[in-house]
């Protein structure tokens, strides 16, 4: 995880003073699949807490957000893919990460809430993260993703996963941790996203990203999720303090409708006005933070067939390139490589691989979740 421009976003600062009360929500199921031997907590004794791994004291007060936690964001650490899977290594990893974040990035503490080692050990990251997981009320304000630090639980996964995938022990513990976070913060498996959905970064790695449908499905199985209750689509809810590739897709689509926007990924004041006008003209509630909710996305994305051209195709090709399809160029025309990439994305998410970019395909391309991706829940 690279350094970010902002440790705490503006909306979090505005609402942090509201987070004074933490509800004592205790789940009925205790997850025990992660490695044993960690310091005990009220519900999750397999999480190695800050005191146990020898964390340095944070610089300043660790604050609790007043926001409602609405997602999990997964990262890779861009650290080496080591073969030391021991508990001692995991503890040193947590120390190295904190030193990097405090001494190089200049943050108050470790940036993420939790860390998963390649050996499958789960460690507390930022101080008080385990305490707030136990309580299940409001989360610690973190520093893992600008614009989402008060809304999302950040989980770092040891290693670099551009071309390699995480080992099985890491994935097993990640699923256990995500299920626990969902249980405590009243989230769902479709609320799991990647860092690159909200920031311009290679994190969490294109090879790891391809495993997200499987990770979400396994979390759904751990939670006993009823397939009938899975929503048709869960879109990434970008807003005016989130920059990145998904923002650039939205800019391409708005520019195609005549709004004077430059597709650069920066959610600036010009985009605030465009989003407000688009929402008002389509009978969608105008959000003061210019949030792209599901209604906004679904009114905006056009259906593209093999003969489509123009800025919407640029948007599609740009995002496919970000998802690892290196042979896709931003040409504005649906060519053979673009069609192949679309079909591969459709297969990955359980969609019919017909190459037609409909609303489900758009949702999958921009990092969202579609119901068809959970068809393997029972078999996961």
N, C-alpha and C positions, 0 to 999 in steps of 0.2 A: 504494500500500500504506500503510494508516494505522498509527499507533503501536499497539503491543500492550502488554498488561499485563506480559508476561514475555518476556525475551529468551532465557533458557535454562530449559527445563522441568526438573522434578525428576528424571525418569527419566534424562534426559541427564546431569545433574550426578552422579547415582549411578554412571553407567557411564563417564563421561569418562575416568577414570583407567585404564580397561582398554584405551583406544585408543592404545597405544604402538607397535604394530607395523603397518606398512602393506605389504600384499602388492604385489609388482611384477607386476601383471597387464597384459599388453600385448595389445591386440586385433589381429586379423588384417586388419581393414578400416579404412581411413582415410577419413573423410568430408571432402570438399573442396568441397561446394556453397556454403558460406558465403563472403562476400566476402573477398578476399585483402587483403594489406597490413598485417596485424596482426603483432605481435611473435611470434616462434616459440615453440612449446612442443614437448615431445617427440613428441606425437601430433596435436595440434590447433593448427597454426600460425595458423588463422583466428580464434582467440579473442584479443582484445586484452587483455593482462594488466594488472594493477594498476600496475606500473612504467611501462608505456607510456602509459597514460592519465593518469598523474600523481596517483595516489591518495595521500591523506594517510596517515601511519603510523597503525595502529590504536591505540586506547587499551587497553593491556593485551595479554595473550597470546591469540592465536587458537588455540582448542583443537580437537583432533580427537576425535570421538565414539568411544565403544566400541560403539555400537549398529550394527546392520546396516541399511544404507540399503534402504528397502522401497518407496519411491514417489518420484515427481516431483510437485511442486505448482506449478501455473502461476498467475501473477498478472498483473493490469494495474497500471500505476503510478499511475493517476488523474492523469496529466500531460496537457497539451494534445495533441491530434492534429495535430502539426505537419507541414508539408510540406517541411521541410529534412531530406533523407535522406542527408546527407553524413557522411563519417567524422568530420570535425571536430565536427559536432553530436553524434554518438554519444559522443565523448570528453567533451564538455561535459555531456552527459546523465549520464554516470557520475559526474562530479565533483559535479553538482548533487544527485544521489541520495545520495551519501556525505555531503555537507554536511547534507542534511535528516536523515538517519538519525543522524548523530553529534551535530549541534548542536540539533536540535529533539526527536527521539525519545530522545536520550541514550544511544544504543547505542555499543558499542565500535568499530564499523566499519559498512560497508554491510551491510544485513540479509540480502540474498539472495546466493546463490552466483554467479548469472550474470544478465546483462541483455541483452535483444535490442532494438535500436533499430528505429524504423519503417523505416529504410533497410536493415535486414537485417544490421547489424553486431552481432556477439556480443562482449560484454565480460565479463571477470571482475568479480565483485562483491566479496564478502568476500575478503580476503587468504587465500592458500593454497588457494582453491577450485580453481584450475587445476592446481596441484601434485597435489592429491588426486584430481582427475579423471584425470590422467595415470597415477597409481598404481593407481586402481581398488580401493582397500582400504576405508578408513574415511573418511567425509566430515568436512568442517569443521562445527563446531557453528555454526549460523546464527541469525537472528532474524526470519525471515519468517512463521512460523506457530506460535503457542504450542502446546506438546504434540508438535510434529513437527519441531522445530529440529535434533534429533539423528538423525532418521529419514528426512528427506525432502530432496531437492535442490530448492531454491527458484529459480524462474526468473521474473524480472520482464520484462514486455513493455511497452515504451513506449506510452503512450496511455491513453485511456479508452474502454471498449468496452461501455457500457450499451446504446446504440442503434446504434453503428457497429461494423464489424468491422475487424480489423487488415489492413493492406495486404499484398499478396502477398509482398513481399520479406521482411517480418517473419515471415510464416508459413513461408516456405521455410527460413529460417535456424533458426526454432524447431524445425522437424521435424528438421533436421540435428543440432542440439544435443541434442534429446531422444534421437535414435538413438545419439549418442555416449555420453550418460549411461547409457542402457540397456546399451550394449555394455560399458562400463567397470565399472558397478556391478551387472551381472548382473540387470538389471530387464527388464520386458516392456512392450509398448505399453499394456497394460491397467493398468499401474501409474501411469498419468498421471491426476492429479486437479486440481481447482480449489481455490483458497483457501477459497471459500465452503463446501466440503465439510467443513471442519474449524474454521471460525471464522465468527462472525456479521459479514458484510461484503458489500458489493456486488461486491467483487473476485472473480473476474476479469472481471466484466461479463456480463450475460445474453446479449448478442449474440455475444460471444466464446465463451461456454460452449456455445452451440449448434453451434459448429464443432469441439468436442472429438471427436465420433465421426470426423470427417474427419481431424483431426490424428493421432489414434491409428492410424487406418488407414494414413495416409501413413508414420508411423513403422514400422508393421509391414511395409510394403513395403520401406522402406529397410533393414530388418534381415533381410529374406527370411523372415519369420515364416510357418511352416506353419499354414494355417487350421485344420487338424485338431487342432493343439495348443493352440488358444485355449480357455481355460476357459469353461464355460457362463456363469459370473458372477464378477465381482471386486467385492466390496463395500468401501465405505470402512470401515477398521478403527478406529473411534472407541474411545477408552479414557478412563480416569478423570481425565486431565489435559487433555482436549480438550472445549471447550464449543462450542456452536453449533447451527445449525438441524437437522443430522442427529441430534444428541443429543435435540433436542426431539421429533423424530419417534419415536425410541425410547421416550421418556417417555410420549407419547400411547399407544403400543401396550402398554407395560407397565401403565400406569394402567387401560387397558381390561380387563386381566386381573386387576385388583384390587389391584395394588401402590399404596401411598399416595404417589404422586409428583405433583408439579406440573409440567406441561410448560412449562418456562421456558428450556431449552437449557443449564442449568448442571449439569454432571456432578458432583453432590455426593455426600456420604457416604451419603445415603439411596438414591441410585441404585446405589452399589456393592453394597449389601446386596440390592437387588432383582435386579440382574443375577446375582449369585452364586446366589440362590435359584432364579431362572429356569433358569440353566444346570444346576444340580444336579438340579432336578426333570425336566429333559428329557434327562438322561444326557450332558450336554455337559461337557467338562473345565472346572472352575471356574478362571478366570484370576485371578491375584492383582491384576492391574491392571484388572479388570472389562472387558477388551477384548471388543468386539463382533466376533467372528470370523464367518466365513461360516456356520458351523453355528448360531450364535446368531441371526443375522439370519434364516436360512431357517426356523428353528423359530418365530420371532416374528411374521413378516409374515403377515396373513390374506389370503385371496383375497376381493376385493370385486367385487360385480356392481352393476348399476344400481339395485338396491333396497337397497343397504347403507346403514347409518346409524351414528352414534355416533363415538366417539373415533378409531377407525382412519380414518374418513373425514375427520375434522378433521386428522389427521396428513398425509393425502394432500393435502388442500386447502392446508394451511399450506405444504408444500414446493413445491407447484405455484406458489403465489404468490411464493415465493422465487426460482423459476426464470423469472420474468418474465410469468407469466400473471396479469395485473393484474385481470382480470374474474372471477377465481375467489375467492370469499369462503369463510371458514371457518364453514360452516353445519352440518356434520355430516350432510349429505344430498347424494347424488349428483345434481346438477342439470345443466342443459344445458351450462353453461360448464365445469363440472368434466369432463364427459364429453368435450367437444371438446378440452380441454387434455390429458387422458389420451391420446386418440387421436393428437394431435400429437406427444406425447412418444414414443409407440410407433412412429410413422413415422420420427421422427428417429433412433431406435436400431434400425431394421430389424425391428421387431416387427409382428405382425399388429394393425392398428388397430381392434380390436374393442371397446375401452373397458373390457374386463375387467382388473382390476388383479391380476395373478398375480405370482408370485415374480420373474419377469424384469422386469415393469413396475415393481415396487417397487425393484428394484436400480437401474434406470435413473433413477427419480425421486429417489432419495437420493444420486445422484452416482456410482454404480458403473458398471461396464462389463458389457455382455452380448455374447455371441458374435455375435449377429445383426448388431450394429453394424459388424462387420468384413467383411461380405459384399462391400464395395466395395474390398477391399484391392488386388486385381489391377488395378483400374481407376483407383486413386487417383493 
